[in-house]
Amino acid sequence: MPGNPKECLDHAMACLRLAAEARRPSDKKHFEELAERWQALARDLEFTQVLLATWGDEKPSEESP
């Protein structure tokens, strides 16, 4: 499997915790943006898992070379 969406979401939550604790607005923004990237990666991985599961269930057609 290419990655684990749950791990990505765990990283996103850690970034959000750091953002909440940040004293400087630039740090807060940085951690919030990192969290968004981790969340996007989790969504991409979930979508990839669905595709891989779907494609793995397909049977090759008899007309395939």
ZIFENUR-V393267 format. One record per backbone hydrogen bond with DSSP energy under -1.0 kcal/mol. NH is the residue of the N-H (numbers start at 1). CO is the residue of the C=O. If there is no record, write none. Layout:
((NH | CO) (NH | CO))
//
This chain:
((8 | 4) (9 | 5) (10 | 6) (11 | 7) (12 | 8) (13 | 9) (14 | 10) (15 | 11) (16 | 12) (17 | 13) (18 | 14) (19 | 15) (20 | 16) (21 | 17) (22 | 18) (28 | 24) (29 | 25) (30 | 26) (31 | 27) (32 | 28) (33 | 29) (34 | 30) (35 | 31) (36 | 32) (37 | 33) (38 | 34) (39 | 35) (40 | 36) (41 | 37) (42 | 38) (43 | 39) (44 | 40) (45 | 41) (46 | 42) (47 | 43) (48 | 44) (49 | 45) (50 | 46) (51 | 47) (52 | 48) (53 | 49) (54 | 50) (55 | 51) (56 | 52) (64 | 61))
//
